[in-house]
Amino acid sequence: MVTSLQQRKTHTIKIEFSEENTTAFGGLCLVERLASRLGLWNSLGEGLPERRGRYDWTSILKAMIGGLLSGSQGTYAAEEVRQDPALLGLLGLEAAPEEATVWRSLAALGEFQLSGRLSRIQLQWARRVLSRAPRNDLMIEGFVPVFGDGTLLEGSRRREGSKYIETKGWGLLWTTIFVGPVIAAQRLAAQGHGEQACLSQMLPGVVREVLKPLRLQRQALVLLDSLHGDGPTLERIEAQRVHYIIGANKLRQTEATLQEQPDWAWQSTGRRAELGWSDSALCQCWIQCEGWKRKRLLVGRRWRREGEFLWNYAGVMTDLKEKTLRP
């Protein structure tokens, strides 16, 4: 038996159409706001020479950055911006350069990179970003990680500057240094240079222009893979007065030194089923290769895989001492 009648309320939605332009890339307004507040565009304007033509350098770079973030690629980086009036407005541009202008601009930007102009601007911007970040957010166990690494960009042997790396093939070698989450320096390897040379050239600038002004030099912890684990590289890093942890596995002396350590020097870390290890252990000792002026601390790991009898060895070199670490 029905005792009451229920009637749904009708909701009305009014839609007003506007003649203003719209864009699918409205989120880029956050990029524009962030870059403006951090002074990126001002840094570019002050650090690069005046450009003749319809577009200044700030407009070209702003359009290229916006284009890359919206999905364009290569020399067509500014096309998404150029063909999107609403996006132009969000980025504060009246117009964006065509592909031919972008192509010509890349050659000049390459010259600026070689002369160090863009590198100085990036260091200034990284310092500005990090100065506004909460100090605790940059720290891991009391240290600010400074991570350097290279990557091989897609390329061919016909492209100028291409290098061949075994197991990776042909490409352009791009090396970066991060301070915390921020890219502080980056460089395309010149002919005859590799990742080690690029990193050695960039690190002093990162220390001088970023870490020292922010009073982070003694809290910096440089993290590098075994490619950099040799005497000359260690000396260059130690000259910067920063802490480091660097892979030691390319040194033949590493495995020999670890094999020489007595059983009592190893601290057992037991079975590691997730890694397929039946047993494992850690130790600390000193390593000094031929030609080194002094010995360095080596932290070693040994492990046996399931079904194996012989130990496997690996290690890292570091200047960290127990008193340096946060309790």
Secondary structure, 3 states (H helix, E strand, C coil): CCCCCCCCCCCCCCCCCCCCCCCCCCCHHHHHHHHHHCCHHHHHHHHCCCCCCCCCHHHHHHHHHHHHHHCCCHHHCCHHHHCCHHHHHHCCCCCCCCHHHHHHHHHHHHHHHHHCHHHHHHHHHHHHHHHHCCHHHHCECCEEEEEEEEEEEECCCCCCCCEEECCCEEEEEEEEEEECCEEEEEEECCCCCCHHHHHHHHHHHHHHHHHCCCCCHHHEEEEECHHHCCHHHHHHHHHCCCEEEEECCCCHHHHHHHHCCCHHHCEECCCEHHHCEEEEEEEEEEECCCCCCCCEEEEEEEEEECCCCCCEEEEEEECCCHHHCCC
